[in-house]
Amino acid sequence: MSLVSPSPDAPAMGDYAYDWALIDVETSGLMARRDRVLSVAVITIGPDGEQTGEFSTLLDPGCDPGPVEVHGLTAERLRGAPTFDQVAGRIGAMLQDRVLVAHNAQFDYDFLAHEFARARMRLPVSQRLCTLALNRQVDPPTGDMKLGTLAAHYGVSQQRAHDALDDTRVLAGVLRASLREAARLDLPLPLVTCPPRAESRFTPKPPKTPCAYRNPGRLTPGGPLQQGMKVAITGETAHARAELVGRAVAAGLNMMTSVSRHTSALVTNEPAAGSAKARRAVADGVPVVDEQTFLRLLADVRPGTPHEATAAGDAPEAEQVEPVEPVPTTASAVPTPGTAALPATSPRVSAPAPGSSGPSAGTSDKLLAGRRVLVLGGVHADAAAARTHVVELGGSAAINLSASVTDVVLLAGGEGDRRMRRINALELPVHDLHWLASPTTTDRSAVALRLREPHVMPRGGVIDLPMPHGGPAPEWYVTAGWAPQSDCEIDVVAFLLDEEEQVTSDEDFIFYGAPESPAGTVRLLTGGPAERTIALDLASLPPATRKIVVAAAVDGAATFGTVGAIQIGAAPGSSGAPLARTTLDAATTERTMLLVEIYRRGPLWRLRAVGQGYDHGLDALARGYGVDVAD
């Protein structure tokens, strides 16, 4: 079976013809560095779409098999099965020189990487393709992106869900159909380069003990320590650093790895030594005490105010949207819940377009409700204004061609866009800018609409993230996507902040070099060169975490003005349908941008579309949030 049906309008087969290794694993849990693979299946497919090999086996993980109600693999059933190291050679041979394919590929790839590391073997994978990310680009009219849902949409038979071999056979059918759709839309494949992974990456790192108390402020001269105070240590100490930290944590102090204006005290025996922490303490007026004084104060630490006491409040109804609040324009403005945290450097502020109807406008003027409009051409400011107007009219602004695009608006020069050939072949309605002044839509019956379209958020819009009553809370996946770039890369990061808009430790900064928090509650996932996702287990975050800021930074000389629009989607679960979607494209010379923030409001979490940019780099942004970044 051919992967892509040949046609005069289809791209060259070389763009889609690879040797593929499709894989599925069933696991004892969700954390690759902690949990184990219970069963694995691999199917190899040639560039012509024909299957060339198949292998599957149960595995003895040497531990509790975890959620048997999900995968059905009991300890009795796994007893006598081979261990992973006994089959790693055969699996490696099937992966060699092939592109690894999986649904939510980073999950399977990470588990394989850890299992190969435990077996003291190299994982022979240099590229991977995620069918979940590929279908996010295709954007078929399905209720979600689960493998079973896509199989039903593409007409692929599924026999036994959560059976590794059957899931891999279903994956093969979904891959073939998805590649045909990608060819029809002339989409680039979201291939991810998989560099060699150091074994030290797989050594579990114990999470920092969360501090249960609010920061009461700075240590006063001659005054006592109080639970919740942020304390840092620098320089040589008579007692082991681990002992000092352990005693302080046990007393209820919040031990930090960096110094900021929110630090309560710095402990050092060498205040004049000139360490970076000591210099910062002097600059910010942070009290400095020596080791002996610190030990004496530890003997009488006063009670603090628990974080839980600050979480009370009236919770708004789920999915309620607020009017846009003004964004502070100076670094001295006091952040409030729902506004962007302000680093030390003044930001460039991109205000909503004048005359914006905002999220509180009525539905009578939502002429583009349910429509997805792609704007091509024009200078950046004109394209951004057109996309803003699309949202004002109730539509969704697309940044790439997909199966969900219903209309195309051409600005000056848009007719020369390479996608126009494909748009004409698909016979999509093409309009000029005047159409947005009084849009007329084509027959809606000809458009495949979802049962529930994502809520379209303007910049500054807010939406509550629904949490189930009684059942387990879902992970929330915040995905940022952009048009493929040839001359720069874009990094997506997350900061876990306390009530003072500061990280409580460097581990609260999630980025490409540290893509997972120690407890696994926040993870950075890569779906392709033009897509990154922050996965959030909100229910497991410590009370000290009041807000998560998701930001992006351009790596190189380019700016977000040249990158163009960033599209954000928020979905419950890795394969869930987006609850909300926003397009942020008002940037010009900015190199970093706050995309969204997720913050506590009473017992609920809310998501705000921010779109606030800065001309400085990621290092300055991180320092502003209290991350200890080396000079």
Secondary structure, DSSP 8 states (H G I E B T S, - for coil): --SS---TTS--GGGT---EEEEEEEESSS-TTT--EEEEEEEEE-TTS-EEEEEEEE---SS----HHHH---HHHHTT---HHHHHHHHHHHHTTSEEEETTHHHHHHHHHHHHHHTT-----SEEEEHHHHHHHH--S-S---HHHHHHHHT---S-TT-HHHHHHHHHHHHHHHHHHHHHHT----EEE-----GGGGS---------B-------TT---BTT-EEEE-S--SS-HHHHHHHHHHTT-EEESS--TT--EEE-S-TTS--HHHHHHHHHT--EE-HHHHHHHHTT-B---BGGGG-------TT----------STTS---TTS----SS--B-----TT---TTS-STT-TTTT-EEEEESS-HHHHHHHHHHHHHTT-EEESS--TT--EEEE-TTGGGSTTHHHHHHHT--EEEGGGGGS-----GGGS---SS--EEE-TT-EEEE---SSS----EEEEEEE---SS-EEEEEEEEE-TTS--SSGGGEEBTTB-B-TTSSEEEEEEETTEEEEEE-GGGS-TT--EEEEEEEEESS--HHHH--EEEEEEESTT---SEEEEE---SS-SEEEEEEEEEETTEEEEEEEEEEESS-HHHHHHHTT-----
